[in-house]
Amino acid sequence: MKTFPTPLLTALLTALLLPFLAVSCNVLKPVEDSSVNYLLDSAVPERAITGASPAVAIASPALPGYLDRQQLVSRSGDGELLMNPNHLWGEPLDSGIARVTAANLGRLKNSLNIQPVKSFVTLDYQSLLEIRITRFEPDGSGSIVLACTWKLQPVSGPVATTRAFTTRVPLAAAADPLGSQTGRVQAMNEALARLARQIAKSL
């Protein structure tokens, strides 16, 4: 003899199953990726490079811990760090700085043999460029600040002198530090170009 659920039992089962159905619908719903990825680029005018000297390897720059992350970081006037999980570097920041510095110096010195150190198969370079960055982010006044030390260490020879470098590049337009970061990246490109011009005088 068949039995059919009573209205009370049906209501109880419905009440128990609805939350599970709602959760499963949310889990299966596709999540929209709203992140934006950025890359540093050379701000030194492009030119046809034909030379092979000087041969310089760019070491991976040393970064402070707060910059060594995928998110773009800004600093407010009172020292508060601001970051947005939707604005991300498309490559590690130290790799991007090394890549762009090599491109800048290669264009300035007309040399195909200025590359990140990992691009050299053997030790066929004359000097190793070491950069230690202490600041590289917008400050509370609306400028990109690049503060670092650098050293061109010959492969064979005495220990080279460490030199300091600091520059400020105003942002094109005052913007929310967590908003669009295009102007910020362009200012960072210009700061790296200024650093390369100083280093090029020693090559």
C-alpha positions in Angstrom: 0.0 0.0 0.0 1.5 3.3 -1.1 1.8 6.2 1.3 2.1 9.8 0.3 3.8 12.5 2.2 1.6 14.7 4.3 1.5 18.5 3.6 3.4 19.0 6.8 6.2 16.6 5.8 6.4 18.2 2.3 6.8 21.6 3.8 9.5 20.4 6.1 11.5 18.7 3.3 11.2 21.9 1.2 12.5 24.0 4.0 15.4 21.7 4.5 16.4 21.5 0.8 16.0 25.2 -0.2 19.2 26.4 1.5 21.2 23.6 -0.2 19.8 24.5 -3.6 20.6 28.2 -3.1 24.2 27.4 -2.1 24.7 25.1 -5.1 23.4 27.8 -7.4 25.9 30.3 -6.0 28.8 27.8 -6.2 28.1 27.0 -9.8 27.7 30.6 -10.8 30.7 31.9 -12.8 32.8 34.5 -11.0 33.7 37.6 -13.0 37.4 38.5 -13.0 37.6 42.3 -12.6 41.3 42.5 -12.1 43.5 44.7 -14.3 47.2 43.7 -15.0 49.9 46.2 -15.6 53.5 46.1 -17.1 56.3 48.6 -16.8 57.7 49.7 -20.2 60.7 51.7 -21.4 60.2 55.5 -21.6 63.5 56.0 -23.5 62.8 56.6 -27.2 63.1 53.4 -29.3 66.0 53.2 -31.7 67.7 50.6 -33.9 70.4 49.0 -31.7 73.5 47.7 -33.6 76.3 47.7 -31.0 77.5 44.9 -28.8 79.3 46.9 -26.1 79.1 47.5 -23.2 78.1 44.1 -21.9 76.2 44.6 -18.7 74.0 42.2 -16.7 71.2 43.6 -14.6 70.8 41.8 -11.3 67.3 41.3 -9.9 66.7 44.5 -7.9 66.3 44.3 -4.1 62.8 45.5 -3.0 61.4 46.3 0.4 58.9 43.7 1.6 55.9 45.9 1.2 56.6 46.4 -2.5 57.4 42.7 -3.2 53.8 41.7 -4.0 51.5 41.3 -6.9 49.3 44.3 -5.9 50.1 47.8 -6.8 50.9 49.7 -3.6 50.4 53.4 -2.8 51.3 55.4 0.3 49.1 58.0 1.9 50.4 61.2 3.5 50.4 59.6 7.0 52.3 56.5 5.9 49.3 54.2 5.4 49.7 51.7 2.7 46.9 51.3 0.1 46.4 48.5 -2.2 43.6 47.1 -4.4 43.4 43.4 -5.1 42.0 44.3 -8.6 45.2 46.2 -9.7 48.0 43.7 -10.3 51.4 43.5 -11.8 51.5 41.2 -14.8 55.0 40.0 -13.7 57.0 40.2 -10.5 58.0 43.8 -9.9 61.7 43.1 -9.6 61.7 41.3 -12.9 59.9 44.2 -14.6 62.4 46.8 -13.2 65.3 44.7 -14.4 63.7 44.2 -17.9 62.9 47.9 -18.3 66.3 49.0 -17.0 68.1 46.7 -19.5 65.9 48.1 -22.3 66.6 51.7 -21.3 70.3 51.3 -21.0 70.5 49.3 -24.2 68.8 52.2 -26.1 70.9 54.8 -24.4 74.3 53.0 -25.0 73.4 51.3 -28.3 74.2 47.9 -27.0 72.5 44.6 -27.5 74.5 43.1 -24.6 72.7 44.8 -21.8 70.2 42.3 -20.4 68.8 40.9 -17.2 71.4 38.6 -15.7 69.2 35.5 -16.2 69.3 36.2 -20.0 73.0 35.5 -20.1 74.0 31.9 -20.7 77.6 32.3 -19.5 79.5 35.0 -17.7 80.2 37.0 -20.9 79.4 40.4 -19.4 81.8 43.0 -18.1 79.8 44.5 -15.2 76.9 43.6 -13.0 74.4 46.3 -12.2 73.0 46.0 -8.6 70.0 48.1 -7.6 68.6 48.3 -4.1 65.2 50.1 -4.0 63.9 51.7 -0.9 60.8 53.5 -2.3 58.9 53.2 -5.6 55.3 54.2 -5.2 53.0 57.3 -5.1 53.3 59.4 -2.0 50.6 61.6 -0.4 51.5 64.6 -2.6 50.6 63.0 -5.9 54.1 62.1 -7.1 55.9 58.8 -7.8 58.9 58.6 -5.6 61.9 56.4 -6.7 64.6 56.2 -4.1 67.4 53.6 -4.5 71.1 52.9 -4.5 73.0 51.4 -7.4 76.4 50.0 -8.2 78.2 48.9 -11.4 80.3 46.0 -10.2 83.0 44.9 -12.7 83.3 41.1 -13.0 87.0 41.4 -12.3 88.2 44.4 -10.3 87.8 46.2 -7.0 84.5 46.7 -5.3 82.6 49.5 -7.0 81.3 52.6 -5.3 77.6 52.6 -4.3 75.7 55.6 -5.5 72.3 57.1 -4.4 69.5 58.2 -6.6 66.2 59.8 -5.8 63.6 61.3 -8.2 60.0 62.5 -8.0 57.7 62.3 -11.0 54.4 64.2 -10.7 51.3 62.1 -11.7 49.6 63.4 -14.8 46.3 63.9 -13.0 45.3 63.6 -9.3 43.4 60.4 -9.0 42.1 58.1 -6.4 45.2 55.9 -5.5 42.9 52.9 -5.7 41.4 54.0 -9.0 42.9 53.8 -12.5 46.6 53.2 -12.3 47.6 54.0 -15.9 49.1 57.4 -15.0 50.9 55.9 -12.1 52.6 53.3 -14.3 53.6 55.9 -16.8 55.2 58.0 -14.1 57.1 54.9 -12.8 58.4 54.3 -16.4 59.7 57.9 -16.5 61.4 57.5 -13.1 63.2 54.4 -14.3 64.3 56.3 -17.5 65.8 59.0 -15.3 67.7 56.4 -13.3 69.0 54.8 -16.5 70.3 58.1 -17.8 72.3 58.6 -14.6 73.7 55.0 -14.8 74.5 55.4 -18.5 77.0 58.2 -17.6 79.1 55.6 -15.9 79.1 53.2 -18.8 
